């Protein structure tokens, strides 16, 4: 899953990026609302983590803007402003959850799982193609209910393809699903992930195939 983190405490942001990566989460981090708006327009996010006190404005005022530009990912406010009426204000403004600082990463993950278990989010999360079922929330892939061992970055590629099954997925879209915008990407990285995925899926009899659309990207379809 890919998350947008809008947080001006750089040490906290760096620590969260490391901690959440262990749960298979890729983080795009920015310290300013203006940059966050551009990232939200360009990318699909599983969730957004939003601070309130930011250099260019109040985080809560950004929530309506996110919805206007079509970004419907669940939003969790992370802030030191944690008085009862401040929490009420955050939730009434449209946040899906509100977590006061300091917090445990385990609690943040529990809250992420909670907002992603809501019916609308579950409909988006649960993906079945052929005999394969993919659960991005728990980072699992099964074939006929047997768990398939898929490394994290290959799983992100598979998730991006499966969500758009029967449609060509641009190489740039796959790169965005796997790597955050600050990472350097080797030119053949996606091809290598695809090659290994094809073998895993074929060996497991997943009933899906990945096709190369030359010069454009890849397409996953049921066999």
N, C-alpha and C positions, 0 to 999 in steps of 0.2 A: 504494500500500500504506500502511496505517496501522500505526504502531508505538507501543507504550507504552515510555517511557523513565523509569526510576526511578533518579534521580541527584540527590544533594544539592549537587553543584558546579554552581551556576547558570550560571556563565560557560561551562563545558564543555557544559552542556545547550543553552544558547542557540546556541553555535557548531555543535553537532551538528544542531540543527533547521534552521539555514541551509544547512549543507553537504548534508544528506540530502534537503532539498527539491529540490535540483538533480537528484536521482535519482528524483523523483516520489514521495517519501515524506512523509507527514503524521505529525507527532509529537505525542502527548499526553505532557506532562511533569509529573511530580510528584516531590516530594522525600521523601515519607513512604510507608511500606508500607500504612498504614491507608487513605490516599487511593487508593493503587494497587489495593488489593483492591476498592474500590467501582468504580473505572474498569474493572477486569477483568471484573466482573460485568455491567456495562452495555454493553460494546462487544466487537466481534470484532476481534482484532488479527492482523496478519500475522506479527509477531514481538514479543518483549519484550526490552529491554535493561535489565540489572539490575546496580546497584552492590552491593557487599557492606556497606560501612560506611555505615549510614543512621541518621538521628536516632532512629528508633523501633525499631531492631533490625538483626539480621544478615540481609543479603539472601538468603543461601542458605536460611535457615529459611522464607522466603516461597515457595519453589518448590513444596513439597508442598501448601501452601494454594492456590496457583494451580490445581494439578491437581484438587484436591478441589472447587473451585467450577466446574469444567468448562472452564477456560481451557487449551486444548491447543496454543497457539502456541509455536513454538520459542523457547527462552530462551538468550540470550547474556549471560554475566556480563562486565561491564566493571569492572575493579578494579585498584588498585595492589598488592593482595595477590597476587603472581604467582610465589611460590616453587613448585617442582615439586609438593610435597605439598598445597599450597593449591589448585593446579589439579586434582589428583586428587580432592580433597575436593569441589570444585565440580562436577566431572563425575559423581562418584558420587552426589551429592545429586540429580541429575536435570537439570543444565544441559546444553543441546545443544552449547554451545561456551563457551570461556573465553578472554578477551582481556585482556592486561595493559596498564595505562596506563603511559606515553603510547602512543598508537597512531595510525596513519594512517587517515584516513577511507576511503581506498581499500582498506585491509586489512579494515576493518569491513564494507564493502560486499561484498568477496569472501567473507567468512565468512557474511554474510547470504545471498548467492546459494547458497553451499554447503549451508546447512541447509535452504533452500527447494527445493533440487534433490532432496532425499531422496524416496523413492517416495511416502510418505504425503502429503507437502506438495505434490508435483507433481500428485497426483490431485485435490487441492483447487484447485490453481492453474490448470490447463488448462481453459479454458472454450470450448465450441463451440456455437453456436446458428445455425441456418440455414446461410448460406454464410460466416458470420463466425466468426473464431477470435480469442480474446483471450488474451494472455500477460501477466498482471500483473507477473511477475518482470522481464521486459524492457521493460515499458511499450509493448507493440505491439498493434495491431489489424490483422488482415488480412481481406480478402474475396476468396475464391478465390485465396489465396496472394499477393494484391497488397496491399502495405502501405497502410493508410488513415491519413491525418494527423489525429490526434485530440488536442487540448490536454489537459494533465494532469488538470485538474479534471473535464472531460467524461469522460475515461477512467475516473476513479473512480466517477462516476455509472453509466456503462455496466457497469463491473465489478460493482457492487452489484446492478444489475438482472439481469445475466446469471447471476450465481450463484444467484439466486432466480427464474429464468425460470418463467413460467406462474403466478407467485404475486405478489400485491400487495405492493409494498415501500413502507412508510410514508415519508412525507416526512422525518420526523425521522431515519429510518435512512439516507436518502440524504444528509442534511446531515452526519450523523456520519461517513459514508464520505469526505466531501470536505473538511470543515473540522475543525480541532482544537477542543477545547472552550473555548479562550480567544479564538477569533476571533469577530468580530461578523459575523453573516450577514444580508444583505439579504433582505427578505421574498420577492422574486421571483427569487432567485439560482438555485434549483433549476429553476424553470420556464424560465429563460433557457438553462440547460445542456441541458435536455430538448429545447427547440425547435431548438437548433443540432445536437444529436445526431440528431434525426429527419431533418433535411435531409441530413446527412453520410451516414447509413445508407441513405436512399432513393436518393440520387445514386449511391452505390456499388453498389446492388443487393444489399444484405447479406442480404435474405431474412428480416428481422426487423422487428417494429413495436413501438412503445412506446405504450401506452394510458393515458389519464388516468382514474384511479378517483376520481371527484369527491369532494373533501373528505377523502380518505384518503391517496392516493399514486399510484404508477405501476406498470405491469405490462409486462414485455417478453415477447413470444412469437414463435415462428417463424411466418412467413407460409405 
